[in-house]
Amino acid sequence: MTLGLQAANAQGENWKANDLSLGYGYVTFPQLFLSSTSLISSVLPGIADGVDYKINGINLKSTGSINLEYNRRFTKVFSLGLAVAYESGSAHVDGTGSAFGTTQSGTADISMKALSTMLNLRFFWFNKPHVSMYSKVAGGASFILDMDTKSSASEVKQKFDDALASVSVMPAIQVSPVCIDFGGEAVRGYVELGIGTQGCVLGGVRYRF
């Protein structure tokens, strides 16, 4: 950040009207949901009177978020565009309770794919020939695709099916207050720090034209 500010002070303003970005993000909202016992438990309905189920642990696997963005610059301080994010993940859930019968313990598996579309706004701090800094806000919807659940107990599987059927469409949001791109006037790398559907840490390649 300090090097970027020093470089900016030594250079004049420079920006292009359009850019395409391809990036990868990690620690996303879908990952946080699939890895949180409290969040998953909060959406699970009751099974039946006298039948209980408790989540003890979750093992998460995720591709992370693959992101494609197009932005159009209207002024040197503001751009507007569209962001698309894709992610695939699965969670192996260990549980206990009478829902598993006499064993009192068992497992459940959740797998899902998410495709998110968001309106993407950037607000630039400065624009230089080889570095620029900005903040970003994006919002839209996440569409849950190919949701699948499995369990060693049929009642537990039904419980997950009922709960996850209500989350086929979810809000998508990304807030990245500290972002920087760097490199040539046309091709640059970029890093964004924030929280949301695209991830807490997001980086990739950008083409400006």
C-alpha positions as CSV (number, residue, x, y, z in Angstrom):
1,M,0.0,0.0,0.0
2,T,2.8,2.4,0.9
3,L,4.7,1.7,-2.3
4,G,1.5,2.2,-4.3
5,L,0.9,5.6,-2.7
6,Q,4.6,6.7,-3.3
7,A,4.3,5.6,-6.9
8,A,1.1,7.5,-7.3
9,N,2.6,10.8,-6.1
10,A,5.2,10.6,-8.7
11,Q,2.9,10.0,-11.7
12,G,0.0,11.8,-13.5
13,E,-3.6,10.7,-13.8
14,N,-4.3,7.8,-16.2
15,W,-7.4,5.7,-16.7
16,K,-9.2,3.8,-19.5
17,A,-12.9,3.5,-20.1
18,N,-13.3,-0.3,-19.9
19,D,-11.8,-3.3,-18.2
20,L,-12.2,-7.1,-18.0
21,S,-11.1,-8.9,-14.9
22,L,-10.6,-12.7,-14.2
23,G,-9.9,-13.6,-10.6
24,Y,-10.0,-16.1,-7.8
25,G,-11.3,-15.5,-4.3
26,Y,-11.3,-17.5,-1.0
27,V,-13.2,-17.4,2.3
28,T,-16.5,-16.6,0.6
29,F,-20.1,-16.4,2.0
30,P,-21.0,-19.9,0.7
31,Q,-17.8,-21.3,2.4
32,L,-18.7,-19.6,5.7
33,F,-22.2,-21.1,5.5
34,L,-21.1,-24.6,4.7
35,S,-18.5,-24.6,7.4
36,S,-20.6,-23.1,10.3
37,T,-22.4,-25.6,12.5
38,S,-24.5,-22.7,14.0
39,L,-25.6,-21.4,10.6
40,I,-26.6,-24.8,9.2
41,S,-28.4,-25.7,12.5
42,S,-30.3,-22.5,12.4
43,V,-32.0,-23.4,9.1
44,L,-32.8,-27.0,10.0
45,P,-36.4,-27.8,10.9
46,G,-37.4,-30.2,13.6
47,I,-37.6,-33.9,12.6
48,A,-40.3,-35.2,14.8
49,D,-41.4,-35.2,18.4
50,G,-39.0,-37.2,20.5
51,V,-36.4,-37.3,17.7
52,D,-33.3,-35.2,18.0
53,Y,-30.3,-34.4,15.9
54,K,-27.2,-32.4,16.7
55,I,-24.3,-31.3,14.4
56,N,-20.9,-31.9,16.0
57,G,-18.5,-31.1,13.2
58,I,-18.2,-30.1,9.6
59,N,-15.4,-30.9,7.1
60,L,-15.6,-28.4,4.2
61,K,-14.2,-28.7,0.6
62,S,-14.5,-25.8,-1.8
63,T,-13.2,-24.7,-5.2
64,G,-13.2,-21.0,-4.0
65,S,-14.9,-18.3,-6.1
66,I,-14.0,-18.0,-9.8
67,N,-14.9,-14.4,-10.8
68,L,-15.4,-12.6,-14.1
69,E,-16.1,-8.8,-14.2
70,Y,-16.7,-6.1,-16.8
71,N,-16.6,-2.5,-15.7
72,R,-17.2,0.8,-17.6
73,R,-15.6,4.0,-16.3
74,F,-17.9,7.0,-16.5
75,T,-15.5,9.4,-14.7
76,K,-12.1,9.0,-13.2
77,V,-13.6,8.3,-9.8
78,F,-16.5,6.0,-10.6
79,S,-17.2,2.8,-12.7
80,L,-20.2,0.5,-13.0
81,G,-20.3,-3.0,-14.3
82,L,-21.4,-6.6,-13.9
83,A,-19.7,-9.4,-11.8
84,V,-20.3,-13.1,-12.2
85,A,-19.0,-15.6,-9.6
86,Y,-19.0,-19.4,-9.7
87,E,-18.3,-21.7,-6.8
88,S,-18.6,-25.4,-6.0
89,G,-18.4,-26.8,-2.5
90,S,-19.3,-29.8,-0.2
91,A,-19.6,-30.4,3.5
92,H,-19.2,-33.7,5.4
93,V,-21.3,-33.3,8.6
94,D,-20.8,-35.5,11.7
95,G,-23.9,-35.7,14.0
96,T,-25.4,-37.4,17.0
97,G,-29.0,-38.0,18.1
98,S,-31.9,-40.4,18.1
99,A,-32.5,-39.6,14.4
100,F,-29.7,-42.1,13.7
101,G,-31.5,-44.9,15.5
102,T,-29.7,-47.2,17.9
103,T,-26.2,-46.1,16.8
104,Q,-27.0,-42.5,18.0
105,S,-24.4,-41.1,15.6
106,G,-23.9,-40.8,11.9
107,T,-23.1,-38.5,9.0
108,A,-24.6,-36.3,6.3
109,D,-23.1,-34.9,3.1
110,I,-24.1,-31.7,1.4
111,S,-22.9,-30.7,-2.1
112,M,-23.8,-27.5,-4.0
113,K,-22.8,-25.2,-6.8
114,A,-23.5,-21.5,-6.7
115,L,-23.7,-19.0,-9.6
116,S,-23.9,-15.4,-8.5
117,T,-24.6,-12.2,-10.6
118,M,-23.9,-8.8,-9.1
119,L,-24.0,-5.2,-10.1
120,N,-20.4,-4.0,-9.5
121,L,-19.5,-0.4,-8.4
122,R,-15.9,0.9,-7.9
123,F,-14.9,4.2,-6.4
124,F,-11.3,5.2,-7.2
125,W,-8.9,6.9,-4.9
126,F,-6.4,7.6,-7.7
127,N,-5.5,6.4,-11.2
128,K,-1.9,6.3,-12.4
129,P,-0.1,4.8,-15.4
130,H,1.0,1.7,-13.4
131,V,-1.1,1.6,-10.2
132,S,-4.5,2.6,-9.1
133,M,-6.4,2.1,-5.8
134,Y,-10.2,1.9,-5.3
135,S,-13.0,0.5,-3.1
136,K,-15.7,-1.8,-4.4
137,V,-19.3,-2.6,-3.6
138,A,-21.3,-5.3,-5.4
139,G,-24.8,-6.7,-4.9
140,G,-27.1,-9.2,-6.6
141,A,-28.3,-12.8,-6.2
142,S,-26.7,-16.2,-5.8
143,F,-28.5,-19.1,-7.6
144,I,-27.9,-22.5,-5.9
145,L,-27.4,-25.2,-8.5
146,D,-27.2,-29.0,-8.2
147,M,-27.9,-29.2,-4.5
148,D,-27.6,-32.7,-3.2
149,T,-27.8,-34.3,0.2
150,K,-26.9,-37.8,1.5
151,S,-27.1,-39.3,5.0
152,S,-26.7,-42.6,6.8
153,A,-30.2,-41.9,8.2
154,S,-33.3,-41.2,6.0
155,E,-34.8,-38.8,8.6
156,V,-31.6,-36.7,8.6
157,K,-31.5,-36.6,4.8
158,Q,-35.1,-35.4,4.7
159,K,-34.3,-32.8,7.3
160,F,-31.5,-31.4,5.2
161,D,-33.6,-31.6,2.0
162,D,-36.4,-29.6,3.6
163,A,-34.0,-27.0,5.0
164,L,-32.0,-26.4,1.8
165,A,-35.0,-26.3,-0.5
166,S,-35.7,-22.9,1.0
167,V,-32.3,-21.4,0.0
168,S,-32.3,-22.0,-3.8
169,V,-31.8,-18.3,-4.3
170,M,-29.8,-16.2,-1.8
171,P,-28.6,-12.6,-1.6
172,A,-25.1,-12.0,-3.1
173,I,-23.0,-9.1,-1.8
174,Q,-19.3,-8.1,-1.8
175,V,-17.7,-5.2,0.1
176,S,-14.0,-4.6,-0.6
177,P,-12.8,-1.4,1.0
178,V,-9.1,-1.8,0.0
179,C,-8.3,-2.7,-3.6
180,I,-5.2,-2.1,-5.8
181,D,-4.3,-2.9,-9.4
182,F,-0.8,-2.7,-10.8
183,G,1.3,-3.3,-13.9
184,G,1.1,-1.9,-17.4
185,E,-1.4,0.5,-18.8
186,A,-3.3,-2.3,-20.5
187,V,-2.6,-5.5,-18.5
188,R,-2.5,-5.5,-14.7
189,G,-2.7,-7.7,-11.7
190,Y,-5.1,-6.8,-8.9
191,V,-5.7,-7.7,-5.3
192,E,-8.9,-6.9,-3.3
193,L,-9.5,-7.3,0.5
194,G,-13.0,-7.4,1.9
195,I,-15.9,-9.8,2.7
196,G,-18.7,-11.3,0.7
197,T,-19.7,-13.7,-2.1
198,Q,-16.4,-13.3,-4.0
199,G,-14.2,-13.8,-1.0
200,C,-12.2,-12.1,1.8
201,V,-9.1,-12.2,-0.4
202,L,-9.5,-11.8,-4.2
203,G,-6.8,-11.6,-6.9
204,G,-6.4,-12.0,-10.6
205,V,-5.6,-10.4,-13.9
206,R,-7.2,-7.3,-15.5
207,Y,-7.2,-6.0,-19.1
208,R,-8.0,-2.3,-19.5
209,F,-9.0,-0.9,-22.9
